[in-house]
Amino acid sequence: MKIVNDIVDFLYPRVCLVSESSLPEDNTNRFVLDSTLANLERVSKNQLNELRGKVKSDFAYSLYDFAQKSDFEKIIHHLKYSGMKDLGVFLGEHLAGYVKLEIEEQKENYDFIIPVPLHKTKVRERGYNQSEYIVKGLSSVLNIPFLFDVINRKLYTKSQTKLTLLERQKNILGAFAFNNSYNEKLKDKNIILLDDVVTTGATVNECIKVVREAGVNKIFTVSLAMAE
């Protein structure tokens, strides 16, 4: 197995997704230099308070500041468009340590982790929903099971990137539906709702609305990053 790994490393050298520098053998992951990861811009307390004002869940948390042309934007770009599913798992595992501290502070227990879904057309275009792989990593560390088809995205909406808050809310209105086969399973349960990046909160708030209507109890919205 070591010989195979050595051959793979020779043919496809491990490099940092951000700096394109070679990753040393003792780097703790195969995607980003440990030093780069440690220096990613974290969200501030003010940003967290802003997030908690936007999002209509019981609790909310985000780890990194998502700024244009930032190191973290490069990482997310690879996650979404380079087919790097394992990167999603790694980011979920990395995020889990911080989420665990938040859960301990809340003194809550969570029953399931649920990703914000993509429309099936978008999944076909991209090949996967990156948030599902983040959830897999998060679940493996937190030992909380995940469910992938609780929320269905029934409308294919245009990109939210350049829309105002009001336009985003209108664009995403009614885009999600609850899978009624989970009515009994999720009634009065506490869930973690995971999105990769939260901006205005319009998307997660629509998801929160449909699971609230289905009788879910506590909701903890978690994202890798938040954007202004």
Helices and strands as residue ranges (DSSP letters): H 2-11, H 34-38, H 45-54, E 59-66, H 71-81, H 85-106, E 112-115, H 120-126, H 130-142, E 151-153, H 165-172, E 176-178, G 180-182, H 183-186, E 191-198, H 202-213, E 219-227
